[in-house]
Amino acid sequence: MKSKRQQEILDIIAQEEIETQEQLLERLRERGISTTQATISRDIKQLHLVKEGTPGGLYKYVVTQRRAAHNFTERLKAILREGVAFDVAQNIAVAKTMPGMANALAAAVDDGMDIPDMVGSLAGDDTIIFIMRTNEAAHDFCEEMRTMLH
């Protein structure tokens, strides 16, 4: 529920100018997510949201560059903790996730990890294949991902 709520928060602030936590709380309720102001406050902190001035002199919530640069590992760990299993078939690493989580994990890996031996990835609803150049690279990738789980 937390990851869904936080994703909704990111979607909301990307779509409109949100000035207050109360506005954010209302938009979440409109989307069927009931929560408290204290929870919203924690989410804002965890997502590294800040208020930025607008041309009209108001302030709105935005995602900081710091979050993008420094929060990759935590984002990936959160996705992995939701339930992911890794396996290898020759040069292909396979990740099985909870339903709906595969695209998020694939995007996090594609955007945040420098894996020179990865040819590409393909995600469905609950499964991702990571195509590696060698069998050894696939095994190493799976071990790295398993290590990140702990």
FENBEL-V497135 format. One line per field, one symbol per residue. ss: DSSP state (H for helix, E for strand, C for the rest). phi: phi as a letter, one per 40 degrees, with the letter a starting at -180 (. if undefined). Layout:
# FENBEL-V497135
ss->???
phi->???
This chain:
# FENBEL-V497135
ss->CHHHHHHHHHHHHHHCCCCCHHHHHHHHHHCCCCCCHHHHHHHHHHCCEEEEECCCCCEEEEECHHHHHHCHHHHHHHHHHCCEEEEEECCEEEEEECCCCHHHHHHHHHHHCCCCCEEEEEECCCEEEEEECCHHHHHHHHHHHHHHHC
phi->.cccccccdccccccacbcbccccdccccccgbcabcccdcccdcccfcbcbcbdcgcbbcbcccdcccbbdcccccccccchbbbabbfcbcbbbbcdgcccccccccccbbcbccccibabbcbabbbcbcbcccccccccccccccb
